[in-house]
Amino acid sequence: MTWSENMDTLLANQAGLDAFRTFLKSEFSEENVEFWLACEDFKKTKNAEKIASKARMIYSEFIEADAPKEINIDFSTRDLISKNIAEPTLKCFDEAQKLIYSLMAKDSFPRFLKSEVYKKL
């Protein structure tokens, strides 16, 4: 029941996160939570070389056109990331991460709370 309080509580709990991912997979939108988690991991990176390689991986997997798990963000955010990816910082995905978090919080999370996946728990 505490998961229903807010999305942060859900995402901080492994079982809650797993249930939310299962729900998102059923809606073909699991790339959103996967991107959010990749960004959370990325922000903890200390080594400059790893920052660059992780940034490229996130970019190629979620941001660039026709990426395998392309997320739905506006052109200006995508364009800004594309320009900054050559010299990435730990903040280079912040705007996109905020957009995806907001999308999940306003759209996916309320539907999750009404879903059979959640009700069965």
Secondary structure, DSSP 8 states (H G I E B T S, - for coil): -GGGT-HHHHHHSHHHHHHHHHHHHHTT-HHHHHHHHHHHHHTT---HHHHHHHHHHHIIIIISTT-TT-----HHHHHHHHHHTTS--TTTTHHHHHHHHHHIIIIIHHHHHHSHHHHH-
